[in-house]
Amino acid sequence: MMLERLYADVSPEVAAILDRALEGRELEHAEGLRLLATAGADFQAFCRAADVARTQDNGDDVSFVVCRNINFTNVCYVGCSFCGFARHRDEEDSYDRTIEQILEKCRDAVARGATEVCIQGGIDPQKDHKDYRDILVGIKAEFPDLHIHAYSPEEIDHGHQKSGMPLGEYLGWLVDAGLGTMPGTAAEILDDEVRKVLAPNKLMTARWREIVTTAHQVGLRSTATIMYGHIEQPRHIVAHLKLIREIQKETGGFTEFVPLGFIHEKNALGHVNIEGHGPSAADDLKLIALSRLMLRPHIRNIQMSWVKMGPKLAQMAIQSGANDMGGTLMEESISRESGADHGENLPAEEMRRLIREMGRTPIERSTSYEILRRFDDPANDPPSLEPGEERDLAGPRRFRNERGLARVPIHQIQL
């Protein structure tokens, strides 16, 4: 009787849509719109259904990758309204990393257990296709086994136009130099009605699709993303998800889907957007849940962004359809420069703790989702590789205070 009361307030319409999704049927546009409009008991049932779908698709494993973000330049002239990262070349805080500076960051990442570096930068008109390749060659010369996840479709577009090569040949040229996978960023909302307002100088939907599908055809897998919570309407979100699903059915090349909430504090769009200031917590969970239900079974991995959500809401996302925590990052500039305040680094031990607190099993994965290590038993966890910590391999981590004296972790204090 009590269990029936828990579901008594769920509307028959929403219940029928959720049943369809859990049966493995593809949701249609109108059904996606209805789920985005849920509130109260319907919203709770929506998130619960997405969690059930996650269990069906992935079991109770929640994965993460140990990686480092490296932004090689913040010089960019595209002029996206939602960006707080870009600088013009003559600005005091603009930068353009040398190969040696990039390699030093790679060395630090490897020392901290990274299996991947994610390389992205601004669109600098003075750079060409050879500059992108030189970064790949330089990293692979010193770290042949380090996976390079690099160059958004916007960067690929820029390099391709400079190269004079056919697109497939250019992408193959980068793969031969060491490119392992490609971030499916620069997607924002894949609808030109929105893109012409957000970033009129950026590649449009057809070109984004061309680059991603060509990458998949030459064997280069990619992520897929959406940026929401700005000027888009629910119909744009659902259409975006349907397009991603269509591409995946055609190519099978996406490794995961990542909803990215708009960060508004330090960019032009955030100061003029009268519709609001970024997504709510409910919006974040709806995007995770809808991504799970609309993209299954074609895309099985739904990743939340702890940088944008924060660790606690990321934990709720684990119960709303997400099965991946993303990367440790070690440094992060793009969200931070727009105003995100959840930090730049989430160490592997923190990933494991957050996952276990939600009753799930932490899994360290590769970029392409091969399982590298399972962490079924916390007693067998490896020691931290984070800098600035004293490590006692026989016991808990100990930290140093500003006087350099060991401080006992709080859980050891007797009250």
N, C-alpha and C positions, 0 to 999 in steps of 0.2 A: 504493500500500500504506500509506504513512504517513497519507494523508488518511483512509483507511478506519479506521485505528487511532484517529484523533481523535474519530470518532463511534461507535466500537464500544461505548462504555459508556452511550450514550443508550438509555433504555428504549423498547421498541416502543410502549408506550402514550403516552408523551410525544411521541415522534416523530410518531405518527399525529395527535395534537391539533395539533401545530405545522404539519403538512402541511395540515390543514383550514383553519387560520387563514391560511396563505399562499396558499391557493386562493381566499380571499375569503369563506369560509363563516362564519356567525355561530357563535361558541362558546357552548355551553350551560353551565348552572350547574355541573354535575359536572366539566366540563373546566376551568373556571376554578379550581375548588377544587384540582384535581390540579396545575395549574401553580403555584399558590401554595405547594404542598407540595414543590416541586422542590428538589434539592440536588445538589452535585457536577456531573457531566457534564450531567445533565438541566437544572439551573439555567443552566449556560453555554449550552446549546443554546437554551433559552427566551429568554435575552437576545439571542442572535445572531439568532434568528428574528424577534424584535421589531425588531431593527435592519434586517433585510432588508425587513420590512413597511414600516418608515419610509422606506426608499429607494423602494419601490414607490409609496408614497403621496405623497412630497414631494421625491424626489431627494436631493441632498446639501446643500441649502440649510438653514441653521439660523438662525432669526430671533430678533429681540429688538425691544423698543419702548423709546424714550427717554421716560420718564415720571417723574412725581413722586407719591408718596403724600402725602396731606394728611389727617390725622385731626383733624377740627374740634372734637371734644370727647372726653374720656375719662370723662365722667360717665355711669355706666351702673348700672342696678339689676336687670339680668336675673339675674346670679349664676351664670354658667356656670362649672363646676368646672375647666375647662381654660384659663381666661383669667387672665393676669397684668396685663392692660392696664387693666381697669375700675377706676374710683374712685367713691366717693360724693362728693356735692357739697361736704361739709364737710372733706374730706381736704386736707391741705396742698398736695399736688402734683396736685390736680384742675385741669382747665383747660377753657375754653370759648372758642374762637377767635372774634374779631370778623371781619366781612367784610373789613375792611382787612388784618387779619393773614393771612387766607386769600389775598387778592390779592397780598400781598407774596411769599408762597411761590410763587404762580403766576408772578409776574414773574421770580423767580429761576429757576424751572423753564424758562421760555421762553428766558431768556438762556443756558441750558445746553443748548438744543436740544430741549426736550421737545415732543412732539406731543400728549401726554395728561396729564391729572391724574386720579388715582384718589382719590375723596372718600368716606371712611367715618368713622363715629364711634360712640360708645356710644349706648345707648338711654336718653336722658334724658327722664323723664316730663314735664318742663316744656317740652319742645319739641313742636311740632306740624307738620302738613303745610306750613304757610306757611314755617317755618324752613328746611325742605329746599329749597323752591322759591326762597327768597331767595338761597341760596348759588349756585344755578344761574344766576339772573338777574344776580347781581353779577359772576360770572366772565365770562359771555357779553357783558356790557356793555363790558368792557375787552378781552376776548380772544375775539372772535367765532369765530375759527378753531380754538381750542384744544378738543380732544375731552375731554368730561367723562364719565368712567367712574365711576359713583357709585351708592351705596346698595344694600346687601345686601338680600336678601329679608326679613331681620328688620327693617331700617330701613323698607323699603317697607310691611311689615305695620303697623308703628307709625304711620307717616304716614297710611296708608289708614284705619286705625281712627279717627284724629283728624279726617279730612277729611269723613266722611259721604257721600263719593262712591262710586259703583260702582267696582270695582277697575280695570277697563279705562279708565274715564274719568279716574281719578286718575293712572294711569300715562301716559296721553296728555297730561294737564295738565303733568306733569313733562317729558315730551319736548318739548312746546311751549316750555317755559322753558329748554331747552338740554341736557337729559339725552341722552347719546349712546348709551351701552351700560351694562349693569348687571353688577356682579360676582356670580357665582353662589356666593358664600360663604354662611355660616350653614348649610351643608349637613351638615358633619361626617359622620355616618353616617345615611343616609336610611332609618332603621328605628326606629320608636317605642320598641321594646324597649331600644335603646341610648340614644336621645335622652332618655328619661325619667330615666335615670341621669346622663347628662352635663349636661343643662340642662333641668330639668323646667319652667322658666318660659318656655322658648323655643318658637317656632313648631314644630309637628310636621310630619311628612312630607307629609301631604296639603296642608297650607297652603303649604309650600315649593313643592310641585309646582304648585299653583294660581297662585301669584304668578309663577313662572317661565314657565309656559305662557301665561298671560295677557299677560305682557310680550312674548313672542314673537309672539303674535297681533296685538298693536298695532304690530309692527315694531321692537320694542326687543330687540336681541340681547343675549346674556349669555354669560359663562363658565359652567363647571360645575366643582365641586371635590369632593374627599373628604378628610377628616382621619382618619388611620389611626395605629395603633401605641399604642392605649390599652386600652380594655376590650372592643373589638369582637372578633368571631371571623371566621375566613375566610369563612364563609357570609354574613356581613353585608356584607363587601367586594364579593363577587361579586354579591349582590342589588342593591347600590347601583349597580354598573356596569351591570347589566341595566336598572335603572330609568332611568338617564341615557340609555342607548341607546334605550329605548322612547320617552322624551320627544323625543329628537332625530329619530327616525323620524316622529313625529307633527308636529313643528313646524319642524325644521331650524334652530332659532334659536341653538344653542350655537356659539360661535366656537372654543372650545378646551376641553380637560379638563386640570385641574391637581391632581395628587395632592399633598397637604400632610401631611407627617409631624408627629406630635404632639411638641411641645416641652414637657418635663416639669419643668424645674428650678425654676420660680418660680410655680407655681400649685397649687391645692388638690388637683387630681386626681393630679398628679405625686408628691404626698407620701403618698397613700393607695393608689395603684395597686400591688397586690402582684404583678401579672402581669409587671411590668418597667417600664423607664423609656424609653419611646419606641421607635421602630423601629430596627432594625439597618441597616447599609449594604445588606445583601442584601434586606431588606424594602423599602427605598426603590427599588432597581432592579427588584424584582418588581412593585411597583405601577406603575412606568413601563411595564414590558414588558406587563403584563396589560392596562393601559389601552389601549395600542396595539392589541393583538390582539383584545380584546373589543369595542372601540368602532368599529373599522374596518368598512366604509368610511364610516360615518355621521359620525364626527368624525375629521378628518384631523390636527388639531393637538394634540399632547400636550406640555404644558409642565412642566418641572421647576422646583422652587423652590430657587434658589441660596441664598436666605436660610436655609432650613432644612437643606439638604444641605451647603452649602459649595461653593465653586467646583470643587474637585477631584472630588468625587462627582458634581456636576452635569455635569462632562465625561464621566464614565462613563455617566451617564444618556443623553447624546447617542449613545452606542453601544448603548443598550438600548431604543430606541424613541422617545425624545423628539426633537422637531424645533424646540423653541422654548425660549429661555433666559429668557423673561419680561421684566420691566422693569428699568430701571436703578434705579428707586425713589427715589434721592436722600435719602430719609429713610424709616424703617420703625420703627413702634412696637409693633405687636401681637406679632410673634414675639420681638422684643428684650425686651419686658417679661416674656415667659414664659421667657427664658433663652437664646435663640438668640444665638450669638456670632460670626456670620460677617459682621457689618457691616451697614450700612444703605444703602450706595451702591456700585453696581458700574458704573463709567463705561462709556460706549460703547466706548472704545478697549480696555478690559479684556474686555468681551464679545467683541469681534472677535478678540482674542488667544486667549482660551480656546477659541473655536470653531475657529480656524485650527489650533491645536495638535492638534486631533482630526481634521484633514484635511478639514474641512468649509468651506463658503463662508458668511461672515456676510451677513445680510440685515437691514437696518432696515425694520421694518414699521409699519403703522398699527395701531390697536386692533383693527380688523376684518380684519387680515391682508392688506391691499393692500401690495405691495412699494413702499417709498419710495426706498430706495437699495440697490444691490448693491455689495459690496466684494470684487470678484474679485482686485484687485491691491493688496497692502498699500502699495505706493509711492504710490498715489493716495488713501490715507486722509486725511480732513480733520484739521485740528489739533484738539487737545482744547479743549473749552469748560468744563472743570472749573475752579472757583476755586482760587486759591493756587498756580498754576503760571505760570512764564514760558513764553511760547510763541514759538518761532522758526519762522516759517512755512517757512523754507528748510531746516530740519533737524530733528533729533530734539527731543523735549521736554526741557527742563531744569528742575530743581527748585531751590528755595531751602532752605538749611539754616537753623538757628535764628539764625545771625548775619547772615542776609540775603545770603550769598554764593552764587553759582551753583555747583552741584555737577554734575560730569560724570556722565551715566548710566553704570551699571556696565559695559554692554557696550562702552563706548569705552575702557575701561582696558586698556593694553597690559601683558601679563605676560611 
